[in-house]
Amino acid sequence: MGLRRKLAWLRGFDLQRIRKSESAVALAFRLMDLSRSSLVLDVGANEGQFALDILKRESSRRIVSFEPLPGAYDRLRRNAARYPVWTVAERMAIGEADGVVQVNASEFSPSSSIRESTERNLKAFPGTSSTGKVDAPLKRLDEVAGRYSSPDDRFYLKIDTQGFEREVIKGSTGIMDRIVAVQAEMNLVPMYDGAALMDEMVALMSSFGFKLFGISNGSRDPETSELLEADGFFIR
C-alpha cells in the first residue's frame, strides 16, 4: 500500500483506481467496456445522477434517459442540455405494457416508485413516504428504444425504478438480443410491495442468457447495517 493510500486509510478513506474498484460507477465502466456497448439506456433517470456520474468521467458516452416524474424530468432536461451526447426521451415510465400508470412521488425524489413502499422501507428511510400520486404514460422499452437509437447500437441497460425492475426487463424482450449488459437495482428484502427480490432477478436475467458480473454495495439499514438494496451487474 502506497503512502498516499496509507494516509487516506488512516483518515477513513480508501484510494483506488476507479476502474479497478468495486464501486457502482467502476463496475459500470468495466461492464460497458467489456460488453462493447455503444448506447446507455438510462431507465429511472430521476434528475440524471447516474448519467452525470458517467459523463463527468467519459464525456463521449451516448446516453438516453427515461423519467416519469414532471419535476425531476424538468431538472433532467436542464442537466442534459450541457451534453450533446445525452438525450432525454419524452416523459414516460417504462414497464411491461403500454398505458397510463400512477407514480408515488416521494419526499426524497429518487425513491419515488410505481409501487407502494413497505413498512420496512418507511422505517429505514422515512423520506420514501409518498407525497401524492402523479400520472405518467407507461411504455414498453422495446417499442420506444428505436426512436433514440441506431439499428446497430448495442445497449447497456441501466434500471433504477424502485421495485419495478422486473417489469422493465419484461418490456424489453423485443430488443433483448441487442442488450449486451444490464445494471439493475435489486432488493434483498421487500422494500416495495410486489417487487421482485434479488434471487428472482438473477434467475430472470439468467433466463435471457445473462450471468451475474458483479454486485455493488447499496443501501443499508441505518440501525442494523443490514444490506437492503444493491446494484446487480449482468453480462451476456
Backbone hydrogen bonds, N-H to C=O, Kabsch-Sander energy under -0.5 kcal/mol:
donor,donor_aa,acceptor,acceptor_aa,energy
6,K,2,G,-2.4
7,L,3,L,-2.6
8,A,4,R,-2.4
9,W,5,R,-2.6
10,L,6,K,-2.2
11,R,7,L,-0.9
11,R,8,A,-0.7
12,G,9,W,-1.7
13,F,8,A,-2.9
16,Q,14,D,-0.6
20,K,17,R,-2.1
21,S,17,R,-1.0
21,S,18,I,-0.6
27,L,23,S,-2.6
28,A,24,A,-2.2
29,F,25,V,-2.1
30,R,26,A,-2.4
31,L,27,L,-2.5
32,M,28,A,-2.7
33,D,29,F,-2.3
34,L,30,R,-2.6
35,S,31,L,-2.3
36,R,32,M,-0.7
36,R,33,D,-0.7
37,S,32,M,-1.6
38,S,154,R,-2.6
39,L,154,R,-1.9
40,V,62,R,-2.5
41,L,39,L,-0.5
41,L,156,Y,-2.7
42,D,40,V,-0.8
42,D,64,V,-3.2
43,V,41,L,-1.0
43,V,158,K,-2.8
44,G,42,D,-0.5
44,G,66,F,-1.6
45,A,66,F,-2.6
48,G,45,A,-2.6
49,Q,45,A,-0.7
52,L,48,G,-2.6
53,D,49,Q,-2.0
54,I,50,F,-1.8
55,L,51,A,-3.1
56,K,52,L,-2.2
57,R,54,I,-1.0
58,E,54,I,-2.1
61,R,58,E,-1.6
63,I,85,V,-2.0
64,V,40,V,-2.8
65,S,87,T,-2.6
66,F,42,D,-2.8
73,Y,69,L,-2.7
74,D,70,P,-2.2
75,R,71,G,-1.7
76,L,72,A,-2.5
77,R,73,Y,-2.3
78,R,74,D,-1.7
79,N,75,R,-2.3
80,A,76,L,-2.5
81,A,77,R,-1.3
82,R,79,N,-1.0
83,Y,80,A,-2.1
86,W,83,Y,-1.6
87,T,63,I,-3.0
87,T,85,V,-0.6
89,A,65,S,-2.5
89,A,87,T,-0.6
92,M,67,E,-1.0
93,A,137,P,-3.4
95,G,139,K,-2.3
99,G,138,L,-2.2
101,V,136,A,-2.8
103,V,101,V,-0.5
103,V,134,V,-3.1
104,N,113,S,-3.1
105,A,103,V,-0.9
105,A,132,G,-2.6
107,E,127,G,-0.5
107,E,129,S,-1.5
108,F,127,G,-2.4
109,S,107,E,-0.9
111,S,108,F,-2.5
112,S,109,S,-2.1
113,S,104,N,-1.6
118,T,191,M,-2.1
122,L,118,T,-2.3
123,K,119,E,-2.4
124,A,120,R,-2.1
125,F,121,N,-3.1
128,T,125,F,-2.4
129,S,126,P,-1.7
131,T,105,A,-3.8
132,G,105,A,-0.6
134,V,103,V,-2.3
136,A,101,V,-2.4
138,L,99,G,-3.2
139,K,93,A,-2.5
141,L,95,G,-0.5
142,D,171,G,-2.3
143,E,140,R,-1.1
144,V,140,R,-0.8
144,V,141,L,-0.8
145,A,141,L,-2.5
147,R,144,V,-1.6
148,Y,145,A,-1.5
149,S,146,G,-0.6
153,D,150,S,-2.0
155,F,153,D,-0.5
155,F,178,R,-2.9
156,Y,39,L,-2.6
157,L,155,F,-0.6
157,L,181,A,-2.7
158,K,41,L,-2.6
158,K,156,Y,-0.7
159,I,183,Q,-3.4
160,D,43,V,-2.3
168,V,164,F,-1.5
169,I,165,E,-2.2
170,K,166,R,-2.3
171,G,167,E,-1.3
172,S,169,I,-1.9
173,T,170,K,-0.6
175,I,172,S,-1.7
176,M,173,T,-1.0
178,R,175,I,-2.1
179,I,175,I,-0.7
179,I,176,M,-0.7
180,V,155,F,-2.5
180,V,178,R,-0.7
181,A,155,F,-1.2
182,V,234,F,-2.3
183,Q,157,L,-3.0
184,A,232,G,-2.5
185,E,159,I,-1.9
186,M,230,A,-2.8
187,N,196,A,-0.7
188,L,228,L,-3.1
189,V,228,L,-0.9
191,M,189,V,-0.5
193,D,116,E,-2.8
195,A,192,Y,-2.0
198,M,187,N,-2.1
201,M,197,L,-2.2
202,V,198,M,-2.6
203,A,199,D,-2.0
204,L,200,E,-2.5
205,M,201,M,-2.6
206,S,202,V,-2.1
207,S,203,A,-1.8
208,F,204,L,-0.7
208,F,205,M,-0.9
209,G,206,S,-1.7
210,F,205,M,-2.3
211,K,235,I,-2.8
213,F,233,F,-3.8
214,G,233,F,-1.5
216,S,231,D,-2.1
221,D,226,E,-2.7
225,S,221,D,-2.6
228,L,219,S,-3.0
229,E,219,S,-1.6
230,A,186,M,-2.1
231,D,216,S,-0.8
232,G,184,A,-3.2
233,F,214,G,-2.7
234,F,182,V,-3.2
235,I,211,K,-2.2
236,R,180,V,-1.6
